[in-house]
Amino acid sequence: MKFTSFFYVLIGCVWNATVSFAQQENHFLALPSAAKSYAALCDTTVWAVQNNPAALAFSPRVSAGIAHKNHYSIKGLNSFQANVAGNTPFAAIGTSFQLFGNEFYQIGSASLQLAKQIGEQCAIAIGGTVFFAYKELQEYTEKPTIAPDIAFLGRTKHKFSYAFHIVNPLPNRNSKVYNKSTYKIGGAYSGIKHLNVSTMLQKTETEPLSIHAGVEYSLFNILVTQIGFSNSSAPVSFGIDAYLKNIRFGIACEFHSYLGISNLLSVSAFL
């Protein structure tokens, strides 16, 4: 009995620590296609469902992607994500399903986003994400939490883009799965041939302001190399994507100051 009680206490501590980690880092909210250190607020790929859903209004007609991330080389601590987006005459629609955790517990989320283009250069989006404890011990049951969000993306004739994204503006304080508001604002410049530079400021409740920057360079229209910088817990990230017709394969690494390396693999396709 004593061993059983100790086991449940230990798992409970791990559960609480993991939920806290997920809320603070928001890593299970976004798995960008490669290593731009989450400074992808203006990217119009299928990963915009999380990064900035307003960008879906400028995305290809139909796109889909899957991604897997191992967090800090910790065995069994993984994230999985599947995204689908489509651009219709009425609005762009994006959906996502994600899981974060290991064999003992998993936090899941399901998103639905609607984006509408306003004129030729602007778009807005509204939507929401349901967070839930997908797999857990019975003693730590959590009810699902709904987090709405709103986003905007604008473009200029000089290849500048600017955007903001607000997640969970009216948080549910009783939820342990996700109960914070996140505010993101940033921009990008693509006026140099084969080069894209992006930056983002992010503020989450009870956490300091984080600054993210990313550089993306295209080689021969086949390979895309990326590097990201941040003042957060993962300050440097590297990645490379390869195009095969309409399919994009990505591999990336994030380097944590103390915990080590996180590895990310992704595949996306568009029509």
BELFENDA-V363363 format. One record per residue. RES is the residue in three letters. PHI is phi as a letter, one per 30 degrees, with the letter a starting at -180 (none if undefined). BURIAL is I if it has 9 or more other ideal C-beta (glycine too) atoms within 8 Angstrom, else O. D_CENTER is the distance of its C-alpha to the mean C-alpha in Angstrom with 2 decimals. Layout:
res->(RES & RES)
phi->(PHI & PHI)
burial->(BURIAL & BURIAL)
d_center->(D_CENTER & D_CENTER)
//
This chain:
res->(MET & LYS & PHE & THR & SER & PHE & PHE & TYR & VAL & LEU & ILE & GLY & CYS & VAL & TRP & ASN & ALA & THR & VAL & SER & PHE & ALA & GLN & GLN & GLU & ASN & HIS & PHE & LEU & ALA & LEU & PRO & SER & ALA & ALA & LYS & SER & TYR & ALA & ALA & LEU & CYS & ASP & THR & THR & VAL & TRP & ALA & VAL & GLN & ASN & ASN & PRO & ALA & ALA & LEU & ALA & PHE & SER & PRO & ARG & VAL & SER & ALA & GLY & ILE & ALA & HIS & LYS & ASN & HIS & TYR & SER & ILE & LYS & GLY & LEU & ASN & SER & PHE & GLN & ALA & ASN & VAL & ALA & GLY & ASN & THR & PRO & PHE & ALA & ALA & ILE & GLY & THR & SER & PHE & GLN & LEU & PHE & GLY & ASN & GLU & PHE & TYR & GLN & ILE & GLY & SER & ALA & SER & LEU & GLN & LEU & ALA & LYS & GLN & ILE & GLY & GLU & GLN & CYS & ALA & ILE & ALA & ILE & GLY & GLY & THR & VAL & PHE & PHE & ALA & TYR & LYS & GLU & LEU & GLN & GLU & TYR & THR & GLU & LYS & PRO & THR & ILE & ALA & PRO & ASP & ILE & ALA & PHE & LEU & GLY & ARG & THR & LYS & HIS & LYS & PHE & SER & TYR & ALA & PHE & HIS & ILE & VAL & ASN & PRO & LEU & PRO & ASN & ARG & ASN & SER & LYS & VAL & TYR & ASN & LYS & SER & THR & TYR & LYS & ILE & GLY & GLY & ALA & TYR & SER & GLY & ILE & LYS & HIS & LEU & ASN & VAL & SER & THR & MET & LEU & GLN & LYS & THR & GLU & THR & GLU & PRO & LEU & SER & ILE & HIS & ALA & GLY & VAL & GLU & TYR & SER & LEU & PHE & ASN & ILE & LEU & VAL & THR & GLN & ILE & GLY & PHE & SER & ASN & SER & SER & ALA & PRO & VAL & SER & PHE & GLY & ILE & ASP & ALA & TYR & LEU & LYS & ASN & ILE & ARG & PHE & GLY & ILE & ALA & CYS & GLU & PHE & HIS & SER & TYR & LEU & GLY & ILE & SER & ASN & LEU & LEU & SER & VAL & SER & ALA & PHE & LEU)
phi->(none & d & d & d & d & d & d & d & d & d & d & d & d & d & e & d & d & d & d & d & d & d & d & d & d & h & d & d & d & a & b & d & d & a & c & c & h & i & c & c & d & c & d & c & c & d & d & d & e & c & d & a & d & d & d & d & d & c & d & e & e & b & b & a & a & b & b & b & b & c & d & h & h & d & d & i & c & b & b & b & b & b & b & b & b & b & c & c & d & d & a & d & b & b & b & a & b & b & b & b & k & b & d & d & a & b & c & c & a & b & c & b & b & b & b & b & d & c & i & c & b & b & a & b & b & b & l & a & b & c & c & a & d & d & b & a & d & d & d & b & d & b & d & d & b & c & c & d & a & b & b & b & b & b & b & c & d & c & i & c & b & b & a & b & b & c & c & i & d & b & d & d & d & d & d & c & d & a & b & b & c & b & b & b & b & a & a & a & b & b & d & c & e & i & b & b & c & b & b & a & c & b & b & c & e & i & b & d & d & c & c & b & b & b & b & b & b & c & c & h & h & b & c & b & c & b & b & b & b & a & c & d & d & c & d & b & b & b & a & b & c & b & c & b & h & c & c & b & c & b & b & a & b & c & c & d & d & b & d & j & c & c & c & b & b & b & b & b & b & b & c)
burial->(O & O & O & O & O & O & O & I & O & O & I & I & O & I & I & O & O & I & I & O & O & I & I & O & O & I & I & I & I & I & I & I & I & I & I & I & I & I & I & I & I & I & I & O & I & I & I & I & I & I & I & I & I & I & I & I & I & I & I & O & O & I & I & I & I & I & I & I & I & I & I & I & O & O & O & O & I & I & I & I & I & I & I & I & I & I & I & O & O & O & O & I & I & I & I & I & I & I & I & I & I & O & O & I & I & I & I & I & I & I & I & I & I & I & I & I & I & O & O & O & O & I & I & I & I & I & I & I & I & I & I & I & I & I & O & I & I & O & O & I & O & I & O & O & I & I & I & I & I & I & I & I & I & I & O & I & O & O & O & I & I & I & I & I & I & I & I & I & I & O & I & O & O & O & I & O & I & I & I & I & I & I & I & I & I & I & I & I & I & I & O & O & O & O & I & I & I & I & I & I & I & I & I & I & O & O & O & O & O & I & I & I & I & I & I & I & I & I & I & O & O & O & I & I & I & I & I & I & I & I & O & O & O & I & I & I & I & I & I & I & I & I & I & O & O & O & I & I & I & I & I & I & I & I & I & I & O & O & O & O & I & I & I & I & I & I & I & I & I & I & O)
d_center->(42.03 & 41.21 & 38.97 & 37.20 & 36.68 & 35.39 & 32.95 & 31.48 & 31.31 & 29.52 & 26.92 & 26.56 & 25.89 & 23.23 & 21.61 & 21.69 & 20.42 & 17.40 & 16.55 & 17.06 & 14.87 & 11.92 & 12.67 & 13.28 & 10.51 & 7.63 & 6.46 & 6.56 & 4.31 & 1.02 & 4.21 & 5.77 & 9.34 & 10.89 & 11.51 & 11.16 & 10.10 & 7.08 & 10.05 & 9.01 & 9.92 & 12.79 & 11.82 & 13.29 & 11.88 & 10.83 & 7.08 & 8.03 & 8.02 & 4.82 & 5.33 & 8.96 & 10.77 & 14.02 & 13.47 & 14.05 & 17.64 & 18.17 & 16.57 & 19.05 & 21.04 & 19.36 & 16.40 & 14.76 & 12.69 & 12.27 & 10.66 & 11.95 & 11.40 & 14.36 & 13.93 & 16.70 & 19.10 & 19.82 & 21.42 & 19.85 & 16.74 & 14.08 & 10.85 & 11.23 & 9.39 & 11.43 & 10.86 & 13.94 & 14.76 & 18.27 & 20.16 & 23.33 & 26.23 & 25.27 & 21.54 & 18.34 & 16.76 & 13.33 & 12.69 & 10.36 & 11.48 & 10.01 & 12.20 & 12.17 & 15.59 & 18.90 & 22.21 & 23.20 & 20.25 & 16.99 & 14.59 & 13.39 & 11.62 & 12.54 & 11.49 & 13.89 & 13.70 & 16.77 & 17.06 & 20.52 & 21.89 & 24.48 & 26.99 & 26.16 & 23.78 & 21.73 & 19.45 & 18.26 & 16.07 & 16.30 & 14.85 & 13.80 & 12.19 & 14.62 & 14.01 & 16.80 & 18.44 & 18.78 & 21.15 & 23.08 & 26.57 & 28.66 & 29.39 & 25.83 & 25.10 & 22.49 & 22.51 & 19.47 & 17.83 & 16.84 & 14.49 & 15.18 & 13.54 & 15.02 & 14.11 & 16.39 & 16.70 & 20.05 & 21.73 & 25.08 & 27.77 & 27.39 & 23.97 & 22.12 & 19.04 & 18.00 & 15.44 & 14.40 & 11.99 & 13.27 & 11.73 & 14.54 & 17.49 & 19.97 & 18.73 & 20.76 & 22.37 & 23.78 & 20.58 & 19.70 & 16.49 & 14.66 & 17.00 & 15.68 & 15.01 & 12.45 & 13.63 & 12.14 & 14.59 & 14.93 & 16.52 & 17.30 & 20.63 & 21.57 & 25.33 & 26.17 & 26.71 & 24.07 & 22.14 & 19.04 & 18.32 & 15.48 & 15.00 & 13.24 & 14.57 & 12.73 & 14.93 & 14.38 & 17.64 & 19.83 & 17.81 & 18.85 & 17.44 & 15.03 & 15.44 & 13.29 & 14.93 & 14.58 & 17.37 & 17.43 & 20.86 & 22.09 & 25.07 & 27.53 & 24.93 & 24.13 & 22.09 & 19.23 & 18.94 & 16.23 & 16.37 & 14.28 & 15.82 & 14.98 & 17.21 & 14.90 & 15.61 & 14.28 & 16.26 & 16.46 & 14.55 & 16.17 & 15.58 & 17.55 & 17.17 & 20.25 & 21.29 & 23.79 & 24.88 & 22.04 & 19.97 & 17.45 & 17.14 & 14.85 & 15.38 & 14.04 & 14.86 & 13.85 & 16.93 & 17.29 & 20.54 & 21.98 & 20.09 & 19.88 & 17.68 & 14.44 & 14.56 & 12.13 & 13.65 & 12.60 & 14.89 & 14.65 & 17.66 & 18.86 & 22.26)
//
